[in-house]
Amino acid sequence: MGRRIVDLHDILTRILRVYNRESAAMWLVGSEPLLGGARPIDVLALEGASAVIRAIDGITQGAHA
């Protein structure tokens, strides 16, 4: 459980650099093309932080799926 909390904190810290609080919350539970349409919160829970971090990095670099 500790690892999941650390991963969630890392994801939140990163996405809040990109979006305001409301937009970040919507992003976490919305469909993300850079994750194949999956919800970032689901990917985080099922696969861990790395794919979600790559998606955030893609967003910051202007990538589009």
N, C-alpha and C positions, 0 to 999 in steps of 0.2 A: 504494500500500500504506500509506503514511503516514496518509492520510485515514481509512482503515478502522480503523487502530489508534487514532486520536484518537476516532473515533465509538464504538468499542467501549469505550474508557475512559470516555467521557461516559455511555454507557448503563449501564455497571457502577456508576459513581458514583451515578447517579440511582436505580437499582433497589435498591442497598444502603441507601439512605435509607428504603426502604419495607419490605424484607424482610431477614432474616438471610442469611448466606452460602449456607446449604443451600437455603433457599427461593428465593433469587435465582437460583441455578444451575438449579433445577428450572423456574423460570419461563422462563428463557431458552430452554430446549429443550422446553417444554410448549406445549400449545395455548392461545392467548390469544384469548378472545372479542372483545376490542377490536381485534384484528387480523384479524377474520373467521375465527378458528380457526387461523390460521397460527402457526408457531413464531417468537417474537421474533428468535431468532438468524438464521433464514432471511430474514425481512423485512429485517433489518439488512444482510445480505449482498447481497440482491437490489435493495433499494430505498433503502438508506441509513438514517440515524438518525431522520429526522423523524417517520415513522409510529410508530416504536417509542417515541420521546419522547412523542408524543401519547398513546399507550397508557399509559405510565407516569404521565403527568399525569392521565389519566382514573382510573387506579387510586387515586392519591393524593386525588382529589376524590370518590371513592366511586362513580364511574360503573360501570354494568353494561351489557354489550352486549345 
